[in-house]
Amino acid sequence: MALGMLDIAQAQALYDVARKWFAIVPPLQVPITFFIGAPFGRFAPENESIFLVDGIKAWIAMELVAPIAFTYTYLQSPLSPTHSIPPLTLSTPATLLAAFFLLHYLNRSLVSPLRSPARSKSHIIVPLFAIVFNVVNGCLMGTYLSSPGAQTFLAEAFARPLFWLGVGMWAAGLAGNVLHDEVLLDIRRKAKAKGKARESIGDGKNKQEYYAIPHGYLYSLISYPNYFCEWCEWLGFALAAAPLPSFASGTALMATLSPPYLFFLSELSVMLPRAYRGHQWYRSRFPDYPKERKAVIPFLF
């Protein structure tokens, strides 16, 4: 059933169920993914298989569904009594935040992969799971930002210092994410220019992208500054977009965890184990890897 055909009670029930499971499922995978790497990128399967798909095309497909789902639900406004479209002007806080969300995914789903010289193949399970994640997250975020509750909370947002702190964190995080991704892209460009953009793994039939030690900016402190910056980005977005959750009890926390904070927490759950395993991979792959670097949080982890 399309969201536009649901009455408010049905839409609210569906929204609450999706929000509940989005709070439960991502943390459950953390113990598993600390030991088993997702089969893409540097952890792509070594042997050729019918289940391996093109890395760039798979990335575009799995990331592009997020802004599509977000835009549809934001314009449908399923929790609004009139299902009216929020004012589409950047002088409206909710629409400004919606533009931030879409700008991030414009870079993530199109600009970044299309500028990448190469990506390793990915097992089909990775884009399939990512599509489910991104559809749910996009729908939750679009539904939340267009809801009467969010509109009320954001009505005086421009007068709140916390809103502008969040916007500043979002902007700095996005810039840092793009900057550190550019370091990795530059490694691949230089490798491609030297004719070594791809290297054989396993039986030699499958090839993965060329890897080298990245340097500069936050790479002097951590192995995954692009992840760290993305966390700053979405924590800032949550601070700007939603009330702080209540930690009075487990029940209160579950009731007050809005989609912006759920997205931030799910990013931590998905990316923290990946950064840890990737950091260990760098250290095992390169004997001269800087020992002072942490994995993803400067000076701590």
JOLINFEN-V67703 format. One record per residue. N is the residue number from 0. SS is DSSP state (2 for helix, 1 for strand, 0 for the rest). Layout:
n = <N | N>
ss = <SS | SS>
This chain:
n = <0 | 1 | 2 | 3 | 4 | 5 | 6 | 7 | 8 | 9 | 10 | 11 | 12 | 13 | 14 | 15 | 16 | 17 | 18 | 19 | 20 | 21 | 22 | 23 | 24 | 25 | 26 | 27 | 28 | 29 | 30 | 31 | 32 | 33 | 34 | 35 | 36 | 37 | 38 | 39 | 40 | 41 | 42 | 43 | 44 | 45 | 46 | 47 | 48 | 49 | 50 | 51 | 52 | 53 | 54 | 55 | 56 | 57 | 58 | 59 | 60 | 61 | 62 | 63 | 64 | 65 | 66 | 67 | 68 | 69 | 70 | 71 | 72 | 73 | 74 | 75 | 76 | 77 | 78 | 79 | 80 | 81 | 82 | 83 | 84 | 85 | 86 | 87 | 88 | 89 | 90 | 91 | 92 | 93 | 94 | 95 | 96 | 97 | 98 | 99 | 100 | 101 | 102 | 103 | 104 | 105 | 106 | 107 | 108 | 109 | 110 | 111 | 112 | 113 | 114 | 115 | 116 | 117 | 118 | 119 | 120 | 121 | 122 | 123 | 124 | 125 | 126 | 127 | 128 | 129 | 130 | 131 | 132 | 133 | 134 | 135 | 136 | 137 | 138 | 139 | 140 | 141 | 142 | 143 | 144 | 145 | 146 | 147 | 148 | 149 | 150 | 151 | 152 | 153 | 154 | 155 | 156 | 157 | 158 | 159 | 160 | 161 | 162 | 163 | 164 | 165 | 166 | 167 | 168 | 169 | 170 | 171 | 172 | 173 | 174 | 175 | 176 | 177 | 178 | 179 | 180 | 181 | 182 | 183 | 184 | 185 | 186 | 187 | 188 | 189 | 190 | 191 | 192 | 193 | 194 | 195 | 196 | 197 | 198 | 199 | 200 | 201 | 202 | 203 | 204 | 205 | 206 | 207 | 208 | 209 | 210 | 211 | 212 | 213 | 214 | 215 | 216 | 217 | 218 | 219 | 220 | 221 | 222 | 223 | 224 | 225 | 226 | 227 | 228 | 229 | 230 | 231 | 232 | 233 | 234 | 235 | 236 | 237 | 238 | 239 | 240 | 241 | 242 | 243 | 244 | 245 | 246 | 247 | 248 | 249 | 250 | 251 | 252 | 253 | 254 | 255 | 256 | 257 | 258 | 259 | 260 | 261 | 262 | 263 | 264 | 265 | 266 | 267 | 268 | 269 | 270 | 271 | 272 | 273 | 274 | 275 | 276 | 277 | 278 | 279 | 280 | 281 | 282 | 283 | 284 | 285 | 286 | 287 | 288 | 289 | 290 | 291 | 292 | 293 | 294 | 295 | 296 | 297 | 298 | 299 | 300>
ss = <0 | 0 | 2 | 2 | 2 | 0 | 0 | 2 | 2 | 2 | 2 | 2 | 2 | 2 | 2 | 2 | 2 | 2 | 2 | 2 | 2 | 2 | 2 | 2 | 2 | 2 | 2 | 2 | 0 | 2 | 2 | 2 | 2 | 0 | 0 | 0 | 0 | 0 | 0 | 0 | 2 | 2 | 2 | 0 | 0 | 0 | 0 | 0 | 0 | 0 | 0 | 1 | 1 | 0 | 2 | 2 | 2 | 2 | 2 | 2 | 2 | 2 | 2 | 2 | 2 | 2 | 2 | 2 | 2 | 2 | 2 | 2 | 2 | 2 | 2 | 2 | 0 | 0 | 0 | 0 | 0 | 0 | 0 | 0 | 0 | 0 | 0 | 0 | 0 | 0 | 0 | 0 | 2 | 2 | 2 | 2 | 2 | 2 | 2 | 2 | 2 | 2 | 2 | 2 | 2 | 2 | 2 | 2 | 2 | 2 | 2 | 2 | 2 | 2 | 2 | 0 | 0 | 0 | 0 | 0 | 0 | 1 | 1 | 2 | 2 | 2 | 2 | 2 | 2 | 2 | 2 | 2 | 2 | 2 | 2 | 2 | 2 | 2 | 2 | 2 | 2 | 2 | 2 | 2 | 2 | 0 | 0 | 2 | 2 | 2 | 2 | 2 | 2 | 2 | 0 | 0 | 2 | 2 | 2 | 0 | 2 | 2 | 2 | 2 | 2 | 2 | 2 | 2 | 2 | 2 | 2 | 2 | 2 | 2 | 2 | 2 | 2 | 2 | 2 | 2 | 2 | 2 | 2 | 2 | 2 | 2 | 2 | 2 | 2 | 2 | 2 | 2 | 2 | 0 | 0 | 0 | 0 | 1 | 1 | 1 | 1 | 0 | 0 | 0 | 0 | 1 | 1 | 1 | 1 | 0 | 0 | 0 | 0 | 0 | 0 | 0 | 2 | 2 | 2 | 2 | 0 | 1 | 0 | 0 | 2 | 2 | 2 | 2 | 2 | 2 | 2 | 2 | 2 | 2 | 2 | 2 | 2 | 2 | 2 | 2 | 2 | 0 | 0 | 0 | 0 | 0 | 0 | 0 | 0 | 2 | 2 | 2 | 2 | 2 | 2 | 2 | 0 | 0 | 2 | 2 | 2 | 2 | 2 | 2 | 2 | 2 | 2 | 2 | 2 | 2 | 2 | 2 | 2 | 2 | 2 | 2 | 2 | 2 | 2 | 2 | 2 | 2 | 2 | 2 | 2 | 0 | 0 | 0 | 0 | 0 | 0 | 0 | 0 | 1 | 0 | 0 | 0 | 0 | 0 | 0 | 0>
